Amino acid sequence: MKMFPNDAGFYINAGNTCMLMKDTLKGITYLEKALDIEPSNYKMRTQIVNFLKNAGYADKAKQLESK
């Protein structure tokens, strides 16, 4: 991350890797960082919101939808 601090794709990949390893909370943290870097990326936001809803994090999903 030190090498790519402003690369949203890097954080997306890190988040997806964490999800595959069943480290959901860490994965969500990385995905949120990706959104901080590219807040206007509607497709990424939608995918993250859908994941959160499916994983049982409805409140967090609503927070992201309202931003």
N, C-alpha and C positions, 0 to 999 in steps of 0.2 A: 504494500500500500504506500510505502514511502516513495517507491519509484513512480507510482501512477496516482497521485493524490486527487487529480481532477478527471479521472477516466471512469465515467459511469459504468461502462462495460465491464471494467475490472471488478467493480463492486457487485454488479449483477452476477458475474461468474462466481465470485466468492460466496454470495448469498445462496445461489443455487447449489453449490458444493456443500455448504452447511446443511441445507435442506435435505440433500441426499444422504448426509451422514446423521440425520435425525437431530440436528442441533438447530431447532426451529427458531429460537429466540435470537441466536447469533446471526442466523440467516436473515431474519427480519431486519436486524440492525444494519446489515450490509445493504439490503435492498432499499431501506430508507435513506441511507447515505447516497445511493445512486440517484434517488429522487431529489435529494438536496442539490446534487450537482446539475441535474437536468429536470427541473420542476415542470417544464412544459411538455415533457415526453408523455403524452396521453396514453400511448400503447403500454408503456412500462407501468404507469400508474394503474391502469385497468388490470393488468396481469397481477400486480401485487395485491390490489384490493380483492380480486377474485381468490387468490391464494389464501389471504387472511380469512375471508369468509368461510372457505372450505375447511380451513384448519381450526375453526372455532374462535377466531379473534374478531368477532363482529364489531366490537367497539373500536378497535384499532382501525379496521377497515372503514368505518364511518368517519373517523378523524381524517384519514387520507382522502376520502371522497370529498370532504368539505373544504379541502385546501384549494 
